[in-house]
């Protein structure tokens, strides 16, 4: 009798173990199928690209029923890290990849070009600055607006946080890398625009595609920042909008379809309407 009971217990445990394994396999298969058949396209990175990528994502959703597009506005550096770690499909960077980032197995694809507008409060009478003067202002060599012939106000320097593609581009072009005397380092393009709009003594820089009427974009060396002057290269304070992907990892079918769409000429009108200059013909 005892042997019979023991046999029943052993058999029961074996069946339970086999059933448990079957459940685990089922979940694993389900995850795999879900990832393969995912209808979500996830992006992460540059806040400067918000208007452009948002418009492209909206158009893609409208033309592809059941698809969800997501965008996490962080910074270029964070977006690059996110795609490297597999936390998003496509990273968004408003600067080119560095050699060490490419060495990590990342690939860049230029989506568009964008001007970096040097902005002031609309009440500021200054309309034009040359590149050298902008650099001297940001390095703290010129500290008062009266030093360039205008209001007697201490210049308030507004910029972006470390890791921002806009900051990297601005400092590289103006020759002010690691030398800027910022009063505030803000974490988004919108915050820079809002802060400059509210301070008559402030100067900042922001994506041309995102500039609003609440601030005034200065001409640089006599060249007004527009899509045309960015495209022909006469406005020198500009940088690329970059899509970042993993070189050795295929995108999901939906993410690849999105990537192909936004890098095709079909998307050019949307990119232009969002204020950037498309590069794909």
C-alpha positions in Angstrom: 0.0 0.0 0.0 2.8 2.4 1.0 4.6 1.5 -2.3 1.4 2.3 -4.2 1.0 5.7 -2.5 4.6 6.5 -3.1 4.3 5.6 -6.8 1.2 7.9 -7.1 3.1 10.8 -5.4 6.1 10.4 -7.7 3.9 10.2 -10.8 1.9 13.3 -9.7 5.2 15.3 -9.2 6.4 14.3 -12.6 3.2 15.4 -14.3 3.3 18.7 -12.5 6.9 19.3 -13.5 6.2 18.5 -17.1 3.1 20.8 -17.0 5.2 23.6 -15.5 7.8 23.3 -18.2 5.1 23.4 -20.9 3.8 26.7 -19.4 7.2 28.2 -19.3 7.8 27.3 -23.0 4.4 28.7 -23.9 5.3 32.1 -22.3 8.7 32.1 -24.0 7.1 31.4 -27.4 4.5 34.0 -26.8 7.2 36.7 -26.0 9.1 35.7 -29.1 6.0 35.9 -31.3 5.0 39.2 -29.7 8.4 40.8 -30.5 8.5 39.4 -34.0 5.0 40.6 -34.8 5.3 43.9 -32.8 3.2 46.8 -34.1 5.0 49.3 -32.0 7.8 51.6 -33.2 9.8 53.1 -30.3 12.1 56.1 -30.6 14.2 57.9 -28.0 16.5 60.9 -28.0 16.9 64.5 -29.1 14.2 67.0 -28.0 15.2 69.1 -31.0 13.8 66.4 -33.3 10.5 66.3 -31.5 8.5 68.3 -34.1 10.0 66.5 -37.1 9.8 62.9 -35.7 6.4 63.6 -34.2 4.9 64.6 -37.5 6.5 61.6 -39.2 5.2 59.2 -36.5 1.7 60.6 -36.8 1.6 60.2 -40.6 2.9 56.7 -40.3 0.2 55.7 -37.8 -2.5 57.2 -40.0 -1.3 55.2 -43.0 -0.7 51.9 -41.1 -3.7 50.7 -39.1 -3.0 49.1 -35.7 0.5 50.5 -35.5 1.7 52.6 -32.5 4.5 55.1 -32.7 6.3 56.2 -29.5 8.8 58.9 -28.8 10.7 59.5 -25.6 12.1 63.0 -25.5 15.4 62.8 -23.6 18.6 64.0 -25.3 20.9 62.9 -28.1 23.2 61.1 -25.7 20.4 59.3 -24.0 18.8 58.2 -27.3 22.2 56.8 -28.4 22.5 54.9 -25.2 18.9 53.6 -25.4 19.4 52.1 -28.8 22.8 50.6 -27.9 21.1 48.9 -24.9 18.2 47.7 -26.9 15.6 49.9 -25.1 14.2 51.4 -28.3 14.1 50.6 -32.0 15.6 53.9 -33.3 17.7 56.4 -31.4 17.4 60.1 -32.4 20.5 62.3 -32.3 21.0 66.0 -33.4 24.7 65.4 -33.9 26.8 62.8 -35.8 27.9 59.7 -34.0 31.4 59.8 -32.4 34.0 57.3 -33.4 33.7 55.5 -30.1 29.9 55.2 -30.6 30.3 53.7 -34.0 32.9 51.3 -32.5 30.1 50.0 -30.2 28.2 48.8 -33.3 26.0 51.7 -34.0 25.1 53.1 -37.4 24.0 56.7 -38.3 21.6 57.7 -41.1 21.1 61.4 -41.7 17.4 62.2 -41.9 17.6 66.0 -42.3 19.5 69.1 -41.6 18.6 71.7 -39.0 19.8 75.2 -38.2 20.7 76.1 -34.7 19.1 79.4 -34.1 20.8 81.9 -31.8 17.8 83.4 -30.0 17.1 86.5 -27.8 14.1 88.1 -26.2 11.9 90.0 -28.8 12.5 93.2 -26.8 16.3 92.9 -27.4 17.3 95.4 -30.1 20.2 93.2 -31.3 19.4 91.6 -34.7 22.7 90.3 -35.9 25.9 88.9 -34.4 28.9 87.4 -36.1 30.2 84.0 -35.1 33.3 85.4 -33.3 31.1 87.7 -31.1 28.8 84.8 -30.2 31.7 82.8 -29.1 33.1 85.6 -27.0 29.7 86.1 -25.4 29.4 82.5 -24.4 33.0 82.3 -23.1 32.2 85.2 -20.8 34.5 87.7 -22.6 31.5 90.0 -23.4 29.2 90.2 -20.4 26.9 93.2 -21.0 24.7 94.0 -23.9 26.0 97.6 -23.9 29.4 96.2 -24.9 27.9 95.5 -28.3 26.1 98.9 -28.4 22.8 98.1 -26.8 20.9 97.9 -23.5 22.9 98.1 -20.2 22.0 94.6 -19.1 24.2 91.8 -17.9 24.0 89.0 -20.5 22.3 85.9 -19.2 23.7 82.8 -21.0 21.2 80.0 -21.5 22.3 76.6 -23.0 21.6 72.9 -23.0 22.8 70.2 -20.7 25.8 68.0 -21.3 24.9 65.2 -23.7 22.7 67.4 -25.8 23.3 67.3 -29.5 22.3 70.9 -29.9 24.9 71.9 -27.3 27.6 69.8 -29.0 26.8 71.3 -32.4 26.7 74.9 -31.1 29.9 74.7 -29.1 31.7 72.9 -32.0 30.7 75.5 -34.5 31.4 78.5 -32.3 34.7 77.1 -30.9 33.5 77.2 -27.3 33.7 73.5 -26.3 33.9 73.2 -22.5 34.4 76.9 -22.2 30.8 78.3 -22.0 29.9 80.3 -18.9 26.3 79.2 -18.7 23.9 80.7 -16.2 21.4 77.9 -16.9 21.8 74.5 -18.5 18.4 73.2 -19.5 17.2 69.8 -20.5 15.0 70.5 -23.5 14.7 72.8 -26.5 11.3 74.0 -25.2 12.8 75.0 -21.9 15.5 77.1 -23.6 12.9 78.9 -25.7 10.6 79.5 -22.8 13.4 80.9 -20.6 14.8 83.2 -23.3 11.2 84.4 -24.0 10.8 85.4 -20.4 14.1 87.3 -19.9 15.1 90.5 -21.8 18.8 89.9 -21.0 19.0 86.3 -22.1 20.6 84.7 -25.1 20.2 81.0 -26.0 20.3 78.6 -28.9 17.6 76.2 -30.1 16.6 74.1 -33.1 15.4 76.3 -35.9 12.6 73.8 -36.5 11.3 74.5 -33.0 11.7 78.3 -32.8 8.5 80.2 -32.0 7.3 83.8 -32.2 8.0 84.2 -28.5 11.7 84.6 -29.3 13.8 86.4 -32.0 16.2 84.4 -34.0 19.3 86.5 -34.8 21.1 86.5 -38.2 24.7 85.3 -38.0 27.2 87.3 -40.0 24.3 88.8 -41.9 22.7 85.5 -42.8 19.2 84.8 -41.6 18.5 81.2 -40.5 16.0 79.7 -42.8 15.5 76.3 -44.5 17.0 77.8 -47.7 20.2 79.2 -46.0 20.6 75.9 -44.1 20.2 73.9 -47.3 22.7 76.0 -49.3 25.2 76.1 -46.4 25.3 79.9 -46.1 23.9 79.7 -42.5 26.8 78.1 -40.8 25.3 77.2 -37.4 23.7 74.0 -38.5 23.8 70.2 -37.7 22.2 67.0 -38.9 19.2 65.1 -37.5 20.4 61.5 -37.2 18.7 58.2 -36.9 20.7 55.7 -34.9 20.4 51.9 -35.2 22.4 48.8 -34.2 24.5 47.5 -37.0 24.2 43.9 -36.1 20.5 43.8 -35.2 17.6 43.8 -37.6 14.7 46.0 -36.9 11.3 44.5 -36.5 9.2 44.5 -39.7 7.2 47.5 -38.5 10.2 49.5 -37.3 11.9 48.8 -40.7 8.9 49.9 -42.6 8.9 53.2 -40.5 12.6 53.7 -41.1 12.2 53.1 -44.9 9.3 55.5 -45.0 10.9 58.4 -43.2 14.1 58.1 -45.2 12.3 58.2 -48.5 11.3 61.1 -50.7 7.7 60.4 -49.6 8.5 62.0 -46.2 10.2 65.1 -47.5 7.1 67.3 -47.5 6.4 66.4 -43.9 10.0 67.1 -42.8 10.0 70.5 -44.6 6.7 71.4 -43.0 8.2 70.6 -39.6 10.9 73.2 -40.3 13.9 70.9 -41.2 15.7 70.3 -44.5 15.2 66.8 -45.9 18.4 65.2 -47.4 16.8 62.2 -49.2 15.8 62.6 -52.9 
